[in-house]
């Protein structure tokens, strides 16, 4: 089994310029008429995917993102003319994949306009092949600081596949998940494009919605197993997004993703979002501990169990059990308060507090009556 653990840049790699010299174009699979086919591209991708049985990747993202200055009246509206501000953040992330198991660690700050902007947050999502769990810790006022979700097996993996931020990773290491179904709708263009002095073919995927045309062009490097070099998104022939990717070749592990950049534009041409990601560390086909795909909820975590499209709520106790809770309870009590009320001494403390308060009221009434009596006697 191949093992690879290193910080990229500190390893002996074959730079792509050198790699071109030892790769023959004869290795490119062609159709019967001599042209590159979608099937041939998919075959090379599947061969590469089979080389990465397990991956454990940590990277850093730097993000610039436009956010509204005021909460929109319609949360589903996309008013690009509304006042907005660009926010900048940097954060760490980690993705582990092994068979049908997955783990994702996310330290990206979460956006809560109602709370005045961003809040610190940490999310862990795991899929152990039996059940999916998510735990989020954040510092948003007037909300639950610990929130957990339990869903059916595969739901976390499905969510991860849909994240644009992780598209570069899944496209390279798991192309069968979402990249292959997308390019099956496309055609191999007769045009080519030069990217960093390398000639790439183009697969164009086009669809029409109403009177608008949406085009996505994938620039693939034939000499690197059709690795995705660039993705360009257009609406009515106007560029609205671009993804660029860089790779390194390791003598043991093969072609590895090194960095990627995603840019999304508004219809006005202004920047909407930009992400630059650089991989810090990769473990390829290493041993993955079973604990990697387990997740325990800390005490007082509000847990939502999702089944059949509906959710039930419970709170994690200190002994590992859970206590069912209704929405009406959560409307006026925090999870800590609800758990505290289960303490055997809570009722005694509550009665003592009530008796002390009642005693204070009675004492006040007696003092008041004495004062009133004296004033009447004096008069």
N, C-alpha and C positions, 0 to 999 in steps of 0.2 A: 504494500500500500504506500502510495506517495504521501509524504509528509512535508509540510511547508509552513513555517512560522517565522515571520520576519516583518520588519518595517520597510515598506517600499522605499526604494532609493538607497537602502543600505545593503541590498542583495546583489549578487552577480547576475545581471540580466543581459539579454541580448536586445539592444535597442532596435527599434523597428527598422531603422534605415539599414542596419546590418542584416536583419532578418530577411529582408527582401532578397538579398543576394543568395540566400541558400534555399529559397522557396521557388519551385519551378511552376510556371503557369500551366504546365501539363497536368498539375494536380487539380485543376479546376474542372469540375464535372460539367459536361455540356449535354445538351439535348441532341437528338439525332440530326437535326439540321445545323448543328454547330453553335447554337445559341444557348446561353445560360437560362435554365428554367427555374421556376419557383420550387419544383420538386428537388432539383439539384441543390439549391440553397438550403432547403429544409434538411436535407440529408447531412450536409456539413454541420449544421447547427446541432442536430441530434448527436452526431459523433462528438462534438465538443461538450455537450451537456453530460454525456456519459462519463466524461473524464472527471467531473466534479460531483462525486457521490455526496460529500458533505462540504459545506463552506461555513466559515466563521469570520465575518468581515466587520471591522470597525472603521468608521470614517468620520470626518468633520465637515460640516456644511456651513457655509456663510451665505446668509439669505438677505435679500433686499425685497421688501414686499409693500405694496400700496394698501393702505387701510383707510376706511372712511372716518372722517372726523366726528360724524354724528350717526347714530343708529338709524338706518332707513325705516320709513314707515312700513314698507313692505319688505320683509326679510328675504323674499325671493326675487326682488328687483335687482337689476344690474345697471344702475344709473352711473355711467362713466363721467358725467359732468358734475356729480356731487363732490363737495370739498373732500380732499383726501391728503394723506401724508405718507411718505416713504419711511419705513422702519427697517432697521438693520440689526441682525442677530447672528450669532455663531453658536453652534451646539454640536454635541457628539451623538452618534447613533451606532447601533450594532445590529447585525442580522445574522442569524444562524439557521441553516437549512440542512435537514437530514431526512431523506425519504419524505414521508407525509407529516413530519414534525417541523415546527418552526418556532423561533423566538425572535422578538423584535424589542429592542430597548431604545427609547426615544426621550431625549432631554430637551426637545424643542419647546420654547415657551408657548403657552396657549393664549389665544386672542379672546378677550372678553370685553367688548366695548362697553357693556353695562357696568363693568367694574372699573372702567377707566383705562383700558388698554390691555397690555400683556401681563401674564402672571407666570412665575416660575412653575415648572411642571416636570414630572417624570412619569413615563408610562412604560409598562412592561406587558407585552402580549405573548402568550404561549399557546401552542397547539400541540398536544402530546399524542395525537392520533386517536384519542378517545373523546376529549372535550377541549373546548377553547376557553381560555381565561384571560382577562385583562384587569390590570390594576393601575390606577392613576392617582398620583399624589400631587396636589396643587395648593396654591395659597390664595385662591379667590375668596374674597369676603362673602359672607352670607350664603355659602354653599357647603357641601360636604367635602372635607379635605382628603378623605380616603374613599375612593369609589371603585368597586369591582364589578365585573360582568362575567357571567358564565353562559356560554352558548354551545351550540352543537359543534361536534368535531368538524374541522375544516373551515369554520367561519372566519377565524383570525387569518388563516392563509389566504382566503378569498379577499379579505379586506386589504391585506398587504399587496396582493397582485394589482389592486386598483389604484394604489397610491402612485401618483406621477413622480414623487420624489424617489421612489425605488425602482422606477422603470428601467434605468440603465443596468442595475444589478440583475433583475429578472431577465431582461433581454439577453444578457451575456451568459449568465450561469444557468438559467432555466428558460430558454427561448420557447419551449413547447407550451409554456403556461399562457402567454398572451401575445407574444410577438408572431409566432407562426400562424395563429388564427387570423391575425390582422393582415399579413401580407398575402394570404391566400385569396384575398379580395382584390389584389393588385396585379399589375403586369410589369414585366421587366422592360424598362424604357430603352430605346435605341441610343439615348444620350448617355454620356458619362460626365463625371465632374472631378476636378482636381482638388484634393484636400491635403494640405501639407505635402505637396509634390507627389501625391499618390493618386493614381487613377481609380476611381470608384464607379461601380455601376449604380443605377437608380431603379428602385422598385416604387412605382407610383400607385397609391391607393386613392381612388376618387369616389365621392358619393354626393348625391344631390338631396337637399332638404328644402322643399318648396322651390323657390327660384334661386336659391343660393347653392354654390358649389364649394365643397370642402375637399381640399387636396392634402395628402400627407406623402412626402417623398422620403424614402429611406436610401441613404447613400451607403453602400456596402463595399468593403474592401475585399476583393476576390483573393488576394494573396495572404489574407489573414482569416481564411475560412468564412468569408463574407461577414466579418464583424461589422456592426453598425458604427459608422464614423459620424454620421450626421442625420438628424431628422428635421425636416422643415415642414411647418404647418401653415397652410394658406386658406384664406376664406375669400372667395371671388377674386382669386389671383393676387391677393394682398397678404404678405407675410405677417402672421400673428404670433409665431413661436418658432424657436430653433433649439435643438439639443445637439451638443458636441461631446465627443468622447475620445479619451486617450487610453492607450494600452501599453503594457510592457510584456515581454516574453521571458519567462523563467525557465531555466534548463530542466527543472524537475516537474513543474506544474503546468507548463504551457502558457498559453495566452491569457493574461490576467487584466482585468479592468484596473486602471490607475486613477482616473479622475473623470469628472463629467461636469458639464455646464448646461443649465436650462434657462432660457429666456422667454418670457411671455409678454406680449405687447397689447395695449389697448387698441381699439379701432382707430384712435387718434394718432397712434404711433408712439405714444408715451409708454414708458416702462411700467408694467404691472407687477411683475415678479421676476427675480433672477436668483438662481442658486448655483453656487460653485462648490463642488464636493471633491475632496481628496482622501483617498483611502490611506489610513495609517498602518493598518495591520491586517494580514490575511492568514487564515489557517485553512489549508486545502487538504481534504481527505484525512484530516486528523481524527483522533478519538474524541468523541463528544460524550460528555457525562450525561447519564439519564436525568440528573437533577436539572440540567439545562432547560428541559421542557416541562418542569414542574413549577407551580406558583402557589404560594400560601398567602392568604389574606391576613393582615395584621388585625388585632382587636379593634373594634368600633368601625371597621370598614362597612360601608353601605353596599351590599351586594345585590345586583339585579340579575335574576335568572330569566333568560329569554327562551321561550319555547312556544312554537306555533304562532309567532308574531306577537305574543303577549309577554309581559314581564311581571314577575313577582319580586318583592323586596324582602331582604333579611339583613340582619346585622351580625357581624362576626363577634362571638363572645371570646373571653380570655381563655376558656378551656378548650377551644377549638370547635365547639358547636355553634349553631346559628340560631337566631331568634327572629321569627317572622315579624314583619312590621307593616302597618298599613300606611297609606298615603296621608291619612288624616293625622296620624301620630307624627309623621315627618314634617307636617305643616307647622307644628309649634314646638317640637322637641328635636334636639340634636341626637345623633347616635350615641354619643357619650352619656347624655342625660337618660336616654332610654335604657341603656345597659346599667347605669348607676341605680336606677329604680328597682332593678332585680336583686340588689344587694340586700341580704336579710336584715341588716342594720338600718336600711334606708327608711323602712316604715317607722321604726322606733325613733329615728332622728326626725322624721317628718312630724310625728305626734308630739315630740318634745318641742319642736319649733312652734307648732300650733298652740300648745299649752302655754309656752312662754309668751307668745304673742297675745293670747287671750288673757293671761295674767297681767300683762302690761296694760291692756285695755281696761280691765276691771280696776286695777290700781289707779289708773288715771281718772276713772269715773268716781271712785271713793274720794280722791283728793279734791276733785271738782265739787262734789257734794258738800264736803266739809267747808270749803271756802265760801260756797253759796250760803250755807247755814250760818256761818259766822257773820257774814255781811248782813243777813236778815236780822240776827240777834242784836247787832250793834245799832241798827237803824230803829 
